[in-house]
C-alpha cells in the first residue's frame, strides 16, 4: 500500500485597512512545493466580511521507502 506524507502552506493577507493576498508570493511558493515533489490536494480560503484573510494549501507526496 502506498504511503504519503503531508504538508501545509499558509499564506496570510497583507495590509491594515485592506486585505490582499500577494499572488506572486503564493504562486512562487506553490511552484517551490511542486518542484520538491509535493502535489496540491486541497486549498482552503479563510474570509471575514468578504475579505480573504488567509489561504491554506494542503500537499501530499509519496513517502520514500
C-alpha positions in Angstrom: 0.0 0.0 0.0 1.3 3.4 -0.9 2.1 5.7 2.0 2.1 9.5 1.9 3.4 12.5 3.9 1.5 15.7 4.1 2.5 19.4 4.4 0.6 22.7 4.7 1.4 26.1 3.4 -0.3 29.1 5.0 -0.2 32.5 3.2 -1.6 35.5 5.2 -3.0 38.6 3.5 -1.2 41.9 3.8 -2.4 45.4 4.7 -4.0 47.0 7.7 -7.1 48.6 6.1 -7.5 46.3 3.1 -6.6 42.7 2.9 -4.9 41.5 -0.3 -3.2 38.2 -0.9 0.2 38.6 -2.6 -0.5 36.4 -5.6 3.2 36.5 -6.7 4.4 35.1 -3.4 1.6 32.5 -3.4 2.4 31.4 -7.0 6.2 31.2 -6.2 5.6 29.1 -3.1 3.3 26.7 -4.9 5.9 26.2 -7.6 8.6 25.6 -4.9 6.5 22.8 -3.3 5.7 21.3 -6.7 9.5 21.3 -7.6 10.1 19.4 -4.3 7.6 16.7 -5.4 4.5 17.9 -3.5 1.1 17.6 -5.1 -1.6 20.1 -4.2 -4.6 18.3 -2.9 -6.8 21.0 -1.4 -7.0 24.7 -0.9 -8.8 26.5 1.9 -9.6 30.2 2.0 -10.5 32.0 5.2 -12.5 35.1 4.8 -14.0 37.7 7.0 -16.6 40.2 5.8 -15.8 39.2 2.2 -12.0 39.8 2.6 -9.5 37.0 2.2 -7.5 36.8 5.4 -5.6 33.5 4.9 -5.1 30.8 2.3 -4.0 27.3 3.3 -2.7 24.9 0.8 -2.5 21.2 1.6 0.0 19.0 -0.2 0.9 15.3 -0.3 3.8 13.3 -1.7 4.7 9.6 -1.6 6.9 8.5 1.2 10.3 7.2 0.1 10.9 3.6 1.1 
